[in-house]
């Protein structure tokens, strides 16, 4: 079975896609960091803390599983996430950890233990992505209810970066594709939430009840 169908296979192209994903990720975080410093954007503290922890686990597991070109994307994403969390300490919104957040960290630790005892990073990667995706709903709801508290350009550019990262894998390897596809899903949700939230504020949509 050909696992490269639909993917570029030339090594040079894969490297360029990987570099492009890293560059787009850098460009995506710059306006978000700028707006956070100015006080125009308020990162949700709990979400960014959880993403920093889980993103770091996902990055290390990707390295362990043999990712190459797509690591540019993962590396920049984790670095940017940690920087934004640091800024959220002063300029963010919400508490740092709720009861459910402690549960998330316990599951993350469980994934690391499974990795340790089985020598298979897939467990840690799958658990990290799964609970991080669920945790992202907090920011998605915030983005819908208060769209001006988020920077739309960041998520649009990040969406493009995730596509480049997925293509840079170069083959249908679900383990290596998991992280960029997870972020593609999350960023798509953010973009839709912000756009529909702004439409609601302009009277185009009816507000969703919590």
C-alpha positions as CSV (number, residue, x, y, z in Angstrom):
1,X,0.0,0.0,0.0
2,X,1.4,3.4,-1.0
3,X,1.4,5.6,2.1
4,X,2.7,8.6,0.2
5,X,-0.4,9.2,-1.9
6,X,-1.3,13.0,-1.8
7,X,2.0,13.9,0.0
8,X,5.1,15.5,-1.5
9,X,8.0,13.1,-1.3
10,X,11.0,15.1,-2.5
11,X,13.3,15.7,0.5
12,X,13.9,19.4,-0.5
13,X,10.1,20.0,-0.7
14,X,9.5,18.4,2.7
15,X,12.2,20.5,4.2
16,X,10.8,23.7,2.7
17,X,7.3,22.7,4.0
18,X,8.7,22.1,7.5
19,X,10.5,25.4,7.5
20,X,7.4,27.2,6.2
21,X,5.4,25.7,9.0
22,X,7.9,27.0,11.5
23,X,8.0,30.5,9.9
24,X,4.2,30.7,9.8
25,X,4.0,29.7,13.4
26,X,6.5,32.4,14.4
27,X,4.5,35.0,12.4
28,X,1.3,33.7,14.0
29,X,2.5,34.3,17.6
30,X,3.9,37.8,17.0
31,X,0.5,39.6,16.8
32,X,-0.9,37.5,19.7
33,X,2.1,38.4,21.9
34,X,1.9,42.0,20.8
35,X,-1.9,42.2,21.6
36,X,-1.4,40.5,24.9
37,X,1.3,42.9,26.0
38,X,-1.0,45.8,25.0
39,X,-3.9,44.3,26.9
40,X,-6.1,43.8,23.9
41,X,-5.9,40.0,24.1
42,X,-6.5,38.1,27.3
43,X,-5.1,34.5,27.1
44,X,-7.1,32.0,29.2
45,X,-4.5,31.1,31.8
46,X,-5.6,27.5,32.5
47,X,-5.7,26.6,28.8
48,X,-2.3,28.0,28.0
49,X,-0.8,26.3,31.1
50,X,-2.2,23.0,30.1
51,X,-1.2,23.5,26.5
52,X,2.4,24.2,27.6
53,X,2.6,21.0,29.5
54,X,0.9,18.8,27.0
55,X,2.6,20.4,24.0
56,X,5.9,19.7,25.6
57,X,5.0,16.0,26.0
58,X,3.8,15.8,22.4
59,X,7.0,17.4,21.1
60,X,9.2,15.0,22.9
61,X,7.1,12.0,21.9
62,X,7.2,13.2,18.2
63,X,11.0,13.3,18.4
64,X,11.0,9.8,20.0
65,X,8.8,8.5,17.2
66,X,11.1,9.8,14.4
67,X,9.5,13.1,13.2
68,X,11.9,15.2,11.1
69,X,10.7,18.2,9.0
70,X,7.4,18.5,11.0
71,X,9.4,19.2,14.2
72,X,9.9,22.8,13.1
73,X,6.2,23.3,13.6
74,X,6.0,21.4,16.9
75,X,9.0,23.2,18.3
76,X,7.8,26.7,17.5
77,X,4.3,25.9,18.7
78,X,5.5,24.7,22.1
79,X,7.9,27.7,22.5
80,X,5.2,30.2,21.6
81,X,2.7,28.5,23.9
82,X,5.1,28.8,26.9
83,X,5.8,32.4,26.1
84,X,2.0,33.2,25.9
85,X,1.4,31.4,29.2
86,X,4.2,33.5,30.8
87,X,2.5,36.7,29.5
88,X,-0.9,35.4,30.7
89,X,0.4,35.5,34.3
90,X,0.0,39.3,34.2
91,X,-2.3,39.9,31.3
92,X,-4.5,36.8,31.1
93,X,-8.0,35.9,32.2
94,X,-9.3,33.1,34.5
95,X,-7.7,31.0,37.2
96,X,-4.6,28.9,36.6
97,X,-6.0,25.5,37.5
98,X,-9.5,24.2,38.3
99,X,-10.3,20.8,39.6
100,X,-10.7,19.5,36.1
101,X,-7.3,20.8,35.2
102,X,-5.7,18.8,37.9
103,X,-7.4,15.7,36.5
104,X,-5.9,16.6,33.1
105,X,-2.4,16.7,34.5
106,X,-3.0,13.4,36.3
107,X,-3.9,11.8,32.9
108,X,-0.8,13.4,31.3
109,X,1.3,11.8,34.0
110,X,-0.4,8.5,33.4
111,X,0.5,8.8,29.7
112,X,4.2,9.4,30.7
113,X,4.2,6.3,33.0
114,X,2.8,4.2,30.1
115,X,5.5,5.5,27.9
116,X,8.1,4.7,30.6
117,X,7.0,1.1,31.1
118,X,6.1,0.2,27.5
119,X,8.8,2.3,25.7
120,X,6.0,3.4,23.3
121,X,5.5,7.1,23.0
122,X,2.2,6.7,21.3
123,X,0.4,6.4,24.6
124,X,1.7,9.7,25.9
125,X,1.0,11.4,22.5
126,X,-2.5,10.1,22.3
127,X,-3.5,11.0,25.8
128,X,-1.9,14.5,25.5
129,X,-3.6,15.3,22.3
130,X,-7.0,13.9,23.4
131,X,-7.2,15.9,26.7
132,X,-5.6,19.0,25.1
133,X,-8.3,19.0,22.4
134,X,-11.0,18.7,25.1
135,X,-9.4,21.4,27.1
136,X,-9.3,23.7,24.1
137,X,-13.1,24.0,24.4
138,X,-12.6,26.6,27.2
139,X,-10.8,29.0,24.8
140,X,-13.2,28.2,22.0
141,X,-16.2,29.2,24.1
142,X,-14.3,32.3,25.3
143,X,-13.5,33.2,21.7
144,X,-17.2,33.0,20.8
145,X,-18.5,34.9,23.7
146,X,-15.8,37.5,23.7
147,X,-14.3,37.5,20.2
148,X,-12.4,40.7,20.7
149,X,-10.3,39.0,23.5
150,X,-8.6,36.9,20.8
151,X,-6.4,37.7,17.9
152,X,-8.0,36.3,14.7
153,X,-4.9,36.6,12.5
154,X,-2.9,34.4,14.9
155,X,-5.3,31.5,14.5
156,X,-5.6,31.9,10.7
157,X,-1.8,31.9,10.2
158,X,-1.5,29.0,12.6
159,X,-4.1,27.1,10.6
160,X,-1.9,27.5,7.5
161,X,1.2,26.4,9.5
162,X,-0.6,23.2,10.6
163,X,-1.4,22.3,7.0
164,X,2.3,22.8,6.0
165,X,3.4,20.7,8.9
166,X,1.0,17.9,8.0
167,X,2.3,17.9,4.4
168,X,5.9,17.9,5.6
169,X,5.4,14.5,7.2
170,X,5.6,13.1,3.6
171,X,3.6,9.9,4.2
172,X,0.4,8.6,5.8
173,X,1.9,8.0,9.2
174,X,-0.9,8.7,11.7
175,X,1.5,8.9,14.6
176,X,3.5,11.7,13.1
177,X,0.4,13.3,11.6
178,X,-1.5,13.3,14.9
179,X,0.0,16.5,16.3
180,X,-0.4,18.8,13.2
181,X,-3.9,17.4,12.5
182,X,-4.9,17.9,16.1
183,X,-3.8,21.6,15.9
184,X,-5.5,22.0,12.5
185,X,-8.7,20.9,14.2
186,X,-8.2,23.2,17.2
187,X,-7.3,26.2,15.1
188,X,-10.2,25.7,12.8
189,X,-12.5,25.7,15.8
190,X,-10.9,29.0,17.1
191,X,-11.3,30.7,13.7
192,X,-15.0,29.6,13.5
193,X,-15.7,30.7,17.1
194,X,-14.2,34.2,16.6
195,X,-15.9,34.8,13.2
196,X,-19.3,33.6,14.4
197,X,-18.8,35.5,17.7
198,X,-18.2,38.7,15.8
199,X,-21.2,38.0,13.6
200,X,-23.3,37.6,16.7
201,X,-22.1,40.9,18.1
202,X,-23.2,42.5,14.9
203,X,-26.7,41.0,15.1
204,X,-26.2,38.3,12.5
205,X,-26.4,35.4,14.8
206,X,-28.3,34.7,18.0
207,X,-26.1,34.2,21.1
208,X,-25.6,30.7,22.3
209,X,-26.6,30.0,25.9
210,X,-24.0,28.4,28.2
